[in-house]
Amino acid sequence: MTKLNKRLYFNEVATRDGFQIEPGFIPTDDKVALVDSLSGCGYAKIEVTSFTSPKAIPMLRDAEEVMGRIHRVPGVEYTVLVPNLRGAERALESRADELNLVMSVSETHNLANLRMPREKSFAALTDVIRHVGGRTPINISLSCCFGCPMEGDVPLDTVLHWADRFAAFGADRVRGITICDTTGMAHPAQVAQLVDVLQKRYAGLQLTLHFHNTRGMGLANVLAAVQGGIERFDGSLGGLGGCPYAPGASGNITSEDAIHMLDAMGYDTGIDLEKLLAVARHLPDLLGHDVPGQVAKSGLITDLHPAPAHVEELRLPRLENAAA
């Protein structure tokens, strides 16, 4: 299909968001190898790891070693999640290209996930922003923007309130904001409405959408966001991931499935899909279990199969009759 002029950018989050809830520790060598493989697929950004407390997320206790060993490909940004000032210091020492700071717009979810009220989270992240002082780009990820599994609907005004407060730091301090559907509660009409408001309000910021496929609407929500003008998305190889402190937060949208859909529609994602699928097909062996992704199992829509032998036998008499 002819490519459209629209350029889309994907941030791969499997090695952070995806791995953080896996039950068994994934060896550091395997993490490094996976990041290196993903680096060759054309991603704009890869969220490599998280500089959280090793006690909180033991899976990512090797953050410094992973960041120190990956092969950095020009044109790919290597971002990391940072929860606080100490995490930011560790990330800066590890030469992260971007710091991703996270809090929830839902008070209940923030208490469950970060064990503090939203105002305290904002104060802690403000300390990080001021400490970094524009030396390294910062992205803010706001959780539960489309609903909270414990509170229900989250008003649009609440989302905008917190986004406004971070946007007020200026694009030289906060480069972008990620709007997260943390537990897959978003639907396409809701996405279209929010996207319209966000783009008018934050034209100077990089806006990223982060969807989960908990209720099967992940790709529909991606399409609604693309049609509304959004260019940047998070995705997770194989559909891995979920928030351990958000009930029902199953996997993120599957990167390869979303990219396959958008490529088929003619959008330019910059991703070499064949390479990405080759990486995705090794994921179950690495993890020791199946993953939700579909295209790695079914193949591309352009991957055709030979017809059964009897089809040609049935077709032949018609051809002979036509010739007669």
Phi, psi and omega in degrees: 000144177296133181288141174280165178289341185292122178257128179245152185232134181244140174250118181274124186244010187299319186283352172247288183297322181288316185283336191297338180251007176292140186288327183251145182296130177268124184304147181302319179304319181290323177297314180298315181298320180292315178300318180297321178294317179295328181298335180269006185262352178103015180294147172283327186207145175230123174275104192283314189197190180224136177263052173271175177295133177302333178290325181286315180227086182302330182304328186253027181291348181260027187305312182298317182294317179299312181297328181283339186255341182296150175271115185274121182266129177304137180095348177255129175267134180252105185256159180221151175277136182230123183268340188197183184297318179298318177298322179296319179298317178296319181294318179295320177296333180270007176061043174294142179281339180205147173253129179254113182259140189232137165208168181255146174278351176264125180299316182295316179294322179296320177295320181290319187273315186251356176060036176202156176295162181300320181297323178291322176298315180299319179297318180294319180288329174299319177301319179295313182301316180291323179295317181292321173059032178084001181292326180227137180302145179237136173243143177250124175256121180255115183279156172061035181288341181251006180145153180242134182292348180252331181258335185094219183301140173250118182300145177304321180300327178292316178300313182293326179303311183285323177296320179300318184293325176282322179298332182296342177290340181095152184293342178283342178253318177239108185281326186207165177228132175255126179263115191253132171262077195299328183236023174066040180262352183286153171229160189303322180295320178295318179299314181300319180295313183292319180300319180299316180292315184299315185292327177287326187275328186235051184298335183270002182247153170285120179255127179238143176249138183234110184246152170247156182255029186307320183245022174077013182252011186302307183289327175297322178290322175301313182297319178299320180291318178298314180294338176272358175109359179287140184246347188237136183219146166272148173208160182232127179307129178074355184080025180289160167117180183144159181265122182293345181250017178233105181305130177083007183276079177284189194304157173294169171301145180282121183306308186293329178290316179295317181293321176300314179300312184291321176299317181298330180276352177102004178282150179263107180265348183076001185263136171277099188294324179298316177297317182296319179295324177298320177292316182299326183289344176272348187297315179302323178293322180294319186270336183083017177202164179290162179233159186290338185308143185255318188293328177297335179270317187272335186090172180290160176292345177269356178277100184269161182238149178293144178287151176302154184303324185292341179296315179293325178295321179287329182285328187301312180302324180295320179293321180294319179295322180295323180291325180290000000 
